[in-house]
Amino acid sequence: QVQLVESGGGLVQAGGSLRLSCAASGSISSIDGMAWFRQAPGKERELVATLRIRGSTSYTDSVLGRFTISRDPAKNTLYLQMNSLKPEDTAMYYCAARRYFTSRYDYWGQGTQVTVSL
């Protein structure tokens, strides 16, 4: 089992920045990939960014160039640096992890709220 705990959300003005953190514990060695998802009220959950433990990353088009996903292996922590925030980035942000040999994210954090005001 893997436990994920997010932090770092909050209220920020448009154009501002936030850094989300996701602390992982448990069977860390079983993890091949991690990701950030978000879900706004009344909308489908959206994959924001992914990171493979070996280093490759990907982003949804709407955050490309503004968000950066990274990991500190020494701290078992995943980050999402969010710059140039827009009101449409407002959502609950979730950290997720998947094991080797599966594309399914089996482990989820409780979420952290990001609200971007005009």
TORPA-4810 file (N, C-alpha, C, O; in nm, 3 decimals):
<nodes>
NODE_1_0.083_-0.120_0.000_0.000_0.000_0.000_0.086_0.124_0.000_0.198_0.126_0.052_Q
NODE_2_0.031_0.229_-0.060_0.098_0.359_-0.066_0.001_0.464_-0.013_-0.116_0.465_-0.048_V
NODE_3_0.052_0.551_0.072_-0.029_0.661_0.124_0.023_0.792_0.065_0.144_0.814_0.056_Q
NODE_4_-0.069_0.878_0.024_-0.036_1.006_-0.037_-0.106_1.118_0.038_-0.227_1.111_0.064_L
NODE_5_-0.031_1.223_0.073_-0.089_1.336_0.144_-0.047_1.465_0.074_0.071_1.499_0.067_V
NODE_6_-0.147_1.537_0.020_-0.120_1.663_-0.049_-0.122_1.780_0.047_-0.185_1.776_0.153_E
NODE_7_-0.053_1.885_0.007_-0.056_2.012_0.080_-0.018_2.123_-0.016_0.030_2.098_-0.127_S
NODE_8_-0.038_2.246_0.028_0.008_2.359_-0.050_-0.099_2.436_-0.124_-0.070_2.540_-0.184_G
NODE_9_-0.222_2.388_-0.122_-0.328_2.462_-0.190_-0.361_2.590_-0.116_-0.312_2.616_-0.006_G
NODE_10_-0.446_2.671_-0.179_-0.486_2.796_-0.116_-0.552_2.889_-0.214_-0.588_2.851_-0.326_G
NODE_11_-0.567_3.013_-0.170_-0.628_3.118_-0.251_-0.518_3.209_-0.303_-0.432_3.254_-0.228_L
NODE_12_-0.521_3.234_-0.433_-0.418_3.317_-0.495_-0.483_3.402_-0.603_-0.583_3.361_-0.663_V
NODE_13_-0.427_3.518_-0.628_-0.478_3.602_-0.736_-0.429_3.553_-0.871_-0.324_3.490_-0.881_Q
NODE_14_-0.505_3.584_-0.973_-0.464_3.549_-1.109_-0.325_3.606_-1.137_-0.294_3.720_-1.103_A
NODE_15_-0.244_3.523_-1.201_-0.105_3.561_-1.228_-0.008_3.516_-1.122_0.114_3.522_-1.142_G
NODE_16_-0.059_3.471_-1.009_0.026_3.429_-0.899_0.073_3.286_-0.914_0.049_3.220_-1.015_G
NODE_17_0.142_3.238_-0.810_0.200_3.105_-0.811_0.167_3.029_-0.683_0.144_3.088_-0.577_S
NODE_18_0.164_2.898_-0.696_0.152_2.808_-0.582_0.236_2.685_-0.610_0.258_2.650_-0.726_L
NODE_19_0.283_2.620_-0.503_0.350_2.492_-0.519_0.279_2.388_-0.434_0.271_2.400_-0.312_R
NODE_20_0.227_2.287_-0.501_0.163_2.177_-0.432_0.266_2.070_-0.401_0.360_2.047_-0.478_L
NODE_21_0.248_2.004_-0.288_0.335_1.893_-0.248_0.251_1.769_-0.224_0.134_1.778_-0.185_S
NODE_22_0.311_1.656_-0.246_0.244_1.527_-0.221_0.347_1.434_-0.157_0.439_1.386_-0.223_C
NODE_23_0.330_1.410_-0.028_0.422_1.323_0.046_0.375_1.179_0.036_0.260_1.148_0.068_A
NODE_24_0.463_1.093_-0.008_0.430_0.952_-0.026_0.496_0.868_0.083_0.607_0.897_0.127_A
NODE_25_0.425_0.766_0.126_0.479_0.672_0.224_0.425_0.532_0.195_0.329_0.516_0.119_S
NODE_26_0.488_0.433_0.256_0.445_0.295_0.234_0.536_0.226_0.133_0.658_0.242_0.137_G
NODE_27_0.478_0.150_0.043_0.552_0.069_-0.054_0.596_0.154_-0.173_0.549_0.135_-0.285_S
NODE_28_0.686_0.246_-0.147_0.730_0.341_-0.248_0.797_0.272_-0.365_0.783_0.315_-0.479_I
NODE_29_0.870_0.166_-0.339_0.945_0.096_-0.444_0.856_0.033_-0.548_0.903_-0.005_-0.656_S
NODE_30_0.728_0.021_-0.519_0.635_-0.040_-0.615_0.580_0.061_-0.715_0.508_0.024_-0.808_S
NODE_31_0.614_0.187_-0.697_0.557_0.295_-0.779_0.641_0.321_-0.903_0.763_0.339_-0.895_I
NODE_32_0.575_0.324_-1.019_0.642_0.354_-1.146_0.608_0.494_-1.197_0.686_0.555_-1.269_D
NODE_33_0.491_0.543_-1.159_0.451_0.674_-1.208_0.363_0.747_-1.110_0.293_0.685_-1.029_G
NODE_34_0.368_0.879_-1.117_0.283_0.962_-1.032_0.222_1.072_-1.118_0.270_1.101_-1.228_M
NODE_35_0.117_1.133_-1.066_0.047_1.233_-1.146_-0.029_1.330_-1.057_-0.055_1.302_-0.940_A
NODE_36_-0.063_1.443_-1.115_-0.156_1.537_-1.056_-0.282_1.540_-1.142_-0.275_1.555_-1.264_W
NODE_37_-0.394_1.527_-1.078_-0.525_1.544_-1.140_-0.592_1.664_-1.075_-0.551_1.709_-0.968_F
NODE_38_-0.695_1.715_-1.140_-0.778_1.818_-1.079_-0.923_1.799_-1.120_-0.954_1.743_-1.225_R
NODE_39_-1.010_1.847_-1.035_-1.153_1.841_-1.064_-1.220_1.968_-1.013_-1.216_2.000_-0.895_Q
NODE_40_-1.280_2.038_-1.107_-1.356_2.158_-1.073_-1.502_2.120_-1.053_-1.546_2.019_-1.106_A
NODE_41_-1.577_2.198_-0.977_-1.719_2.167_-0.953_-1.795_2.152_-1.084_-1.789_2.238_-1.171_P
NODE_42_-1.868_2.041_-1.097_-1.950_2.018_-1.214_-1.873_1.972_-1.336_-1.931_1.958_-1.444_G
NODE_43_-1.743_1.947_-1.320_-1.662_1.905_-1.434_-1.600_1.768_-1.409_-1.592_1.721_-1.296_K
NODE_44_-1.557_1.705_-1.518_-1.488_1.577_-1.509_-1.349_1.595_-1.449_-1.288_1.702_-1.461_E
NODE_45_-1.301_1.490_-1.386_-1.164_1.492_-1.338_-1.069_1.499_-1.457_-1.091_1.432_-1.558_R
NODE_46_-0.965_1.580_-1.445_-0.872_1.605_-1.554_-0.730_1.569_-1.514_-0.685_1.603_-1.404_E
NODE_47_-0.661_1.500_-1.602_-0.520_1.470_-1.578_-0.439_1.595_-1.612_-0.446_1.645_-1.724_L
NODE_48_-0.363_1.645_-1.517_-0.289_1.770_-1.535_-0.145_1.743_-1.578_-0.097_1.802_-1.675_V
NODE_49_-0.077_1.655_-1.507_0.064_1.629_-1.534_0.102_1.492_-1.482_0.047_1.444_-1.382_A
NODE_50_0.197_1.428_-1.552_0.244_1.298_-1.510_0.396_1.297_-1.500_0.464_1.377_-1.564_T
NODE_51_0.447_1.206_-1.421_0.590_1.189_-1.406_0.618_1.042_-1.385_0.559_0.978_-1.299_L
NODE_52_0.709_0.989_-1.466_0.755_0.852_-1.444_0.875_0.859_-1.350_0.954_0.953_-1.354_R
NODE_53_0.887_0.760_-1.267_0.996_0.758_-1.169_1.131_0.770_-1.238_1.225_0.826_-1.182_I
NODE_54_1.141_0.717_-1.361_1.267_0.729_-1.435_1.286_0.866_-1.498_1.391_0.894_-1.555_R
NODE_55_1.181_0.955_-1.486_1.206_1.094_-1.518_1.122_1.162_-1.622_1.114_1.284_-1.620_G
NODE_56_1.058_1.090_-1.713_0.984_1.158_-1.818_0.857_1.222_-1.762_0.796_1.170_-1.667_S
NODE_57_0.819_1.334_-1.821_0.701_1.408_-1.775_0.609_1.438_-1.892_0.650_1.434_-2.008_T
NODE_58_0.484_1.468_-1.860_0.389_1.511_-1.961_0.289_1.605_-1.897_0.269_1.603_-1.775_S
NODE_59_0.226_1.690_-1.980_0.133_1.789_-1.932_0.013_1.800_-2.023_0.023_1.777_-2.144_Y
NODE_60_-0.101_1.834_-1.966_-0.214_1.868_-2.049_-0.187_2.004_-2.113_-0.116_2.087_-2.056_T
NODE_61_-0.243_2.026_-2.231_-0.209_2.147_-2.308_-0.236_2.276_-2.232_-0.161_2.373_-2.246_D
NODE_62_-0.340_2.279_-2.153_-0.381_2.404_-2.089_-0.282_2.452_-1.982_-0.287_2.568_-1.943_S
NODE_63_-0.193_2.365_-1.935_-0.097_2.405_-1.833_0.046_2.405_-1.884_0.138_2.443_-1.812_V
NODE_64_0.066_2.363_-2.007_0.201_2.355_-2.064_0.268_2.492_-2.061_0.211_2.591_-2.106_L
NODE_65_0.388_2.494_-2.007_0.463_2.618_-1.997_0.435_2.696_-1.870_0.506_2.791_-1.839_G
NODE_66_0.331_2.656_-1.796_0.297_2.726_-1.671_0.321_2.638_-1.548_0.361_2.687_-1.443_R
NODE_67_0.296_2.508_-1.562_0.308_2.414_-1.451_0.431_2.326_-1.472_0.467_2.294_-1.585_F
NODE_68_0.493_2.286_-1.362_0.606_2.195_-1.367_0.590_2.087_-1.260_0.574_2.117_-1.142_T
NODE_69_0.594_1.961_-1.304_0.587_1.849_-1.211_0.729_1.802_-1.184_0.811_1.793_-1.275_I
NODE_70_0.757_1.770_-1.058_0.892_1.724_-1.022_0.882_1.636_-0.898_0.777_1.624_-0.835_S
NODE_71_0.996_1.574_-0.866_0.997_1.481_-0.753_1.129_1.494_-0.678_1.234_1.511_-0.740_R
NODE_72_1.124_1.486_-0.546_1.243_1.479_-0.463_1.249_1.339_-0.405_1.179_1.309_-0.308_D
NODE_73_1.332_1.250_-0.461_1.337_1.113_-0.413_1.379_1.102_-0.267_1.333_1.014_-0.195_P
NODE_74_1.466_1.192_-0.222_1.513_1.185_-0.084_1.400_1.211_0.015_1.402_1.161_0.127_A
NODE_75_1.301_1.289_-0.026_1.188_1.322_0.060_1.063_1.244_0.024_0.960_1.261_0.088_K
NODE_76_1.071_1.158_-0.078_0.952_1.086_-0.126_0.836_1.181_-0.149_0.722_1.153_-0.110_N
NODE_77_0.865_1.292_-0.212_0.765_1.396_-0.231_0.756_1.436_-0.378_0.857_1.455_-0.445_T
NODE_78_0.633_1.448_-0.424_0.601_1.496_-0.558_0.556_1.641_-0.547_0.488_1.679_-0.452_L
NODE_79_0.595_1.721_-0.646_0.558_1.862_-0.645_0.484_1.900_-0.773_0.498_1.834_-0.877_Y
NODE_80_0.407_2.007_-0.764_0.351_2.071_-0.882_0.368_2.221_-0.862_0.297_2.283_-0.783_L
NODE_81_0.464_2.277_-0.934_0.484_2.422_-0.934_0.390_2.483_-1.035_0.394_2.450_-1.154_Q
NODE_82_0.305_2.573_-0.988_0.204_2.633_-1.074_0.229_2.783_-1.081_0.220_2.853_-0.980_M
NODE_83_0.261_2.831_-1.199_0.286_2.973_-1.222_0.181_3.031_-1.316_0.110_2.958_-1.383_N
NODE_84_0.173_3.162_-1.319_0.078_3.232_-1.407_-0.061_3.172_-1.394_-0.126_3.141_-1.494_S
NODE_85_-0.106_3.156_-1.273_-0.234_3.091_-1.249_-0.349_3.173_-1.304_-0.347_3.296_-1.306_L
NODE_86_-0.450_3.099_-1.351_-0.569_3.160_-1.410_-0.692_3.115_-1.331_-0.688_3.010_-1.266_K
NODE_87_-0.800_3.192_-1.335_-0.922_3.149_-1.265_-0.968_3.009_-1.307_-1.023_2.935_-1.225_P
NODE_88_-0.946_2.972_-1.431_-0.988_2.840_-1.477_-0.902_2.727_-1.421_-0.934_2.610_-1.442_E
NODE_89_-0.796_2.760_-1.348_-0.717_2.657_-1.278_-0.780_2.621_-1.144_-0.734_2.528_-1.077_D
NODE_90_-0.883_2.694_-1.104_-0.950_2.666_-0.977_-1.008_2.525_-0.978_-1.086_2.490_-1.066_T
NODE_91_-0.970_2.446_-0.878_-1.015_2.307_-0.871_-0.959_2.243_-0.744_-0.873_2.299_-0.676_A
NODE_92_-1.009_2.123_-0.715_-0.945_2.038_-0.616_-0.837_1.960_-0.690_-0.863_1.898_-0.793_M
NODE_93_-0.716_1.964_-0.636_-0.604_1.896_-0.698_-0.570_1.770_-0.619_-0.560_1.772_-0.496_Y
NODE_94_-0.553_1.661_-0.693_-0.525_1.531_-0.632_-0.393_1.476_-0.684_-0.361_1.486_-0.803_Y
NODE_95_-0.319_1.418_-0.594_-0.199_1.343_-0.627_-0.238_1.196_-0.642_-0.323_1.146_-0.568_C
NODE_96_-0.177_1.127_-0.738_-0.206_0.986_-0.759_-0.079_0.911_-0.797_0.017_0.970_-0.846_A
NODE_97_-0.080_0.781_-0.772_0.036_0.698_-0.804_-0.010_0.567_-0.866_-0.117_0.515_-0.835_A
NODE_98_0.074_0.515_-0.954_0.043_0.385_-1.014_0.163_0.293_-1.000_0.278_0.337_-0.994_R
NODE_99_0.134_0.166_-0.996_0.239_0.067_-0.983_0.298_0.032_-1.119_0.246_0.071_-1.224_R
NODE_100_0.405_-0.043_-1.115_0.464_-0.095_-1.237_0.363_-0.184_-1.311_0.279_-0.249_-1.249_Y
NODE_101_0.373_-0.186_-1.444_0.297_-0.275_-1.531_0.147_-0.249_-1.528_0.069_-0.338_-1.559_F
NODE_102_0.107_-0.129_-1.492_-0.033_-0.091_-1.502_-0.045_0.056_-1.538_0.040_0.137_-1.499_T
NODE_103_-0.148_0.091_-1.612_-0.173_0.230_-1.644_-0.275_0.292_-1.548_-0.306_0.411_-1.559_S
NODE_104_-0.325_0.213_-1.457_-0.429_0.259_-1.366_-0.367_0.320_-1.241_-0.274_0.265_-1.183_R
NODE_105_-0.421_0.435_-1.201_-0.375_0.500_-1.077_-0.455_0.442_-0.962_-0.576_0.465_-0.950_Y
NODE_106_-0.388_0.366_-0.880_-0.455_0.295_-0.771_-0.452_0.370_-0.639_-0.534_0.344_-0.550_D
NODE_107_-0.360_0.462_-0.626_-0.342_0.531_-0.498_-0.370_0.680_-0.517_-0.324_0.743_-0.612_Y
NODE_108_-0.447_0.733_-0.423_-0.491_0.873_-0.433_-0.478_0.942_-0.298_-0.495_0.882_-0.192_W
NODE_109_-0.445_1.072_-0.307_-0.449_1.153_-0.187_-0.588_1.209_-0.165_-0.681_1.181_-0.241_G
NODE_110_-0.600_1.287_-0.060_-0.732_1.341_-0.022_-0.766_1.469_-0.096_-0.881_1.513_-0.095_Q
NODE_111_-0.668_1.529_-0.160_-0.691_1.650_-0.238_-0.656_1.777_-0.163_-0.660_1.782_-0.040_G
NODE_112_-0.621_1.879_-0.239_-0.595_2.011_-0.183_-0.660_2.114_-0.275_-0.645_2.106_-0.397_T
NODE_113_-0.730_2.210_-0.218_-0.807_2.305_-0.296_-0.719_2.421_-0.344_-0.643_2.479_-0.267_Q
NODE_114_-0.732_2.452_-0.471_-0.666_2.569_-0.530_-0.776_2.660_-0.585_-0.858_2.619_-0.666_V
NODE_115_-0.774_2.784_-0.539_-0.871_2.883_-0.584_-0.796_3.004_-0.637_-0.714_3.063_-0.567_T
NODE_116_-0.825_3.040_-0.762_-0.759_3.154_-0.826_-0.863_3.262_-0.850_-0.961_3.241_-0.921_V
NODE_117_-0.841_3.377_-0.790_-0.936_3.488_-0.803_-0.887_3.587_-0.908_-0.769_3.594_-0.941_S
NODE_118_-0.983_3.665_-0.958_-0.949_3.768_-1.058_-0.874_3.883_-0.993_-0.837_3.979_-1.061_L
</nodes>
